[in-house]
Amino acid sequence: MQQGLQKAILSPSFTPRVRDSEAVADLLWQGLATPQAVTVALLRIGRPAIPALLRVLSRAPAERRAELVPVLGRLICETAAEDPAPLLELLDDDQRKVARAAVIALGKLPQPSQPVEAQLIAHWNCWTESADRRALAEALGKVGGPAALALLQSQLAEIPDGSVLHTVMVQATQRLTRTGQRAEAPSSNERIRSSVALPTEWPVILRLRAGIEPFLFLELERAGYKPLSIERSQELGEPSRVTIAWSRPLAELWRLRSFVELAFPLPLAPCDLDDVRLGASLASAIGTPSVMALLQTLTEGSLRYRLELTGTGPRRGLLRQLVQAVSERTPSLINDPKDSPWQFELRLRRGQVVGLELVPKQLVDPRFAYRHKMVAAASQPTLAAALAQLLAPRSQDVVWDPFVGSGGELCEVGQLNPSARLIGSDREPEALAAARTNTQASGVRAELILGDALSLWPSGVTCVVTNPPMGRRVCRGDLVPLLTQFVVHVARRLPRGGRLCWLNPLPNQLSLLTERHGLVRKHAYSVDMNGFWAQLELWHKP
């Protein structure tokens, strides 16, 4: 039987019977199966496997019992058993290795627990070995509360600075502090005050897709603002940056629809990522009175932040060092990687720190709140806004989107000119349902039709605006024939004075074809599509 189970649990489709639970668990301590294979098999059985695993744990050889405890912990956590009593009982096991494994398993419970916290605290004074206390401190940092925080803070002074135990306790106290701050924080749509003026004039970076800059410049000009600087993206996936001077409430920036997000640049001298002075330099830049005044003015609740390194792989050790430097310099700033209103971003390029930016991650952006339903490959809203701006719809226009998707382009055209007549079509009913939900949410009226872009032509159309399927997103075959037929269809059916405004993923293949069929190109901008370049084009039929 054991040989059969040993082979069977390796199959992804195998689910053991409840009565096989003990036999499956026996495979682990007998060295006949890996902990992962046994855990997966027992998880398929679910809660009924817990009593069987406890029986195996009670009779397994002393030197192998600790291997079974992590499996028990995962069963309790992942089957929503909710009762940690089996693990709590193991805290008093004669073998400290087993008890320590139970502590580690308790630290992985999904929710903080006062009974668990009380038991772990009770064992703190009994367990004096460094390895034991490290396990207790880590677990308390994850499932503890105010009592655990008070204990660890009171004990920190007695632990040698720089020791592994001291580091673990510091991390646990930081985790408990930010957990408490989260509980007291307002809801996420109230954490950054968008309606409050800045304490002083600040440079604000508007991040946007490469190629969309001309549309942002036009919006800024209409609003009466001039850019202080322009940093155009040098590579795919990297945003362009336009900096303006700003002192008014951040909510007033929402009249601009071309940028993706905003950030505050902070002065930081360029340096190597591994420079030992980086922590002190970063802490000094973040802790300046002007930065703290900005944070205090705009933050509702505690000052919590996340530190992000952009342009490099994971550097957890370095991040811990930098966070520690910031904490020592400015204790009022709480590092919270999971749920923080602010993010400090260290910009890196080829191992060099080239900038520091403060990003309000939980600033509520109401501009595209109409996006209630999305379909695959739906338009990014600032691209839809750029298409609408380039089209510049007139009141007498009948605007058709033949690849309507979730309706973003029609929503943006309707925002610019509510008097234009809007029509959208798609071959997929799911897309039309999403477009209907979104256009209604945006307050624009649109006629939505089930139909093929290669044959349909709604009555009275004067303009076509669309972000068509692109390459890997096409479900009906090769992209070139599809878009070739589409261009020919539109060029033939557009009336004189009509316009085609679209994102062209194949400008080299299609531009000459479009001209041959009687359209004249008025504007063309290369736009970053996060992986390839497309061309944002406006064509006119004379």
Secondary structure, 3 states (H helix, E strand, C coil): CHHHHHHHCCCCCCCCCHHHHHHHHHHHHCCCCCHHHHHHHHHHHCCCHHHHHHHHHHHCCHHHHHHCHHHHHHHHHHCCCCCCHHHHHHHHCCCHHHHHHHHHHHCCCCCCCHHHHHHHHHHHCCCCCHHHHHHHHHHHHHHCCHHHHHHHHHHHCCCCCCCHHHHHHHHHHHHHHHHHHHHHCCCHHHCECCCCCCCCCEEEEEEECCCCHHHHHHHHHHHCCCCCEEECCCCCCCCEEEEEEECCCHHHHHHCCCCCEEEEEECCCCEECCCCCHHHHHHHHHCCHHHHHHHHHHECCCCEEEEEEECCCCCHHHHHHHHHHHHHHCCCCEECCCCCCEEEEEEEECCEEEEEEEEECCCCCCCCCCCCCCCCCCCCHHHHHHHHHHHCCCCCCEEEECCCCCCHHHHHHHHHCCCCEEEEEECCHHHHHHHHHHHHHHCCCCEEEECCCCCCCCCCCCEEEECCCCHHHCCCCCHHHHHHHHHHHHHHHCCCCCEEEEEECCHHHHHHHHHHCCCEEEEEEEEECCCCEEEEEEEECC
